[in-house]
Amino acid sequence: MGAQRVTATPAALALIEQLKAEHGELMFHQSGGCCDGSSPMCFELDEFMVGPSDVRLGEVGGCPFYMSAAQFEVWQRTHLTLDVTLGRAGMFSLEGSSRHRFVIRSRLFTDEELASLAPVFVLQV
């Protein structure tokens, strides 16, 4: 298996499990900066409508993780790590009921990682 585009820290995985127990299956969408800045947003599965301008980067904690195709063009050489920190979450994200919020930590892929990445396709709905 090659490099993954998105992974999660143990703290993020623990919060995902807590939210799954409360809300059921989940999904993530990396916000492009509109209403809630550039925060990763957590929703009940299929609550957020992904469309033809979104790409699926992978999964974290068994949850699909999406980003807009336009944003992916800028971030395609970047590894994303979903993490949590103390603070208020975005108004639409499910972790808003906790004292924590999801954050993204990022780094550039190495040349070897880039060569091993699976291709990402724009969704066709």
Sequence and secondary structure as in RCSB ss.txt:
>XXXX:A:sequence
MGAQRVTATPAALALIEQLKAEHGELMFHQSGGCCDGSSPMCFELDEFMVGPSDVRLGEVGGCPFYMSAAQFEVW
QRTHLTLDVTLGRAGMFSLEGSSRHRFVIRSRLFTDEELASLAPVFVLQV
>XXXX:A:secstr
    SEEE HHHHHHHHHHHHHHSSEEEEE  SSTTTT EEEEETTTS   TTEEEEEEETTEEEEEEHHHHHHH
TTEEEEEEEEES   TTSGGGGSSEEEEEEEEE  HHHHHH     B   
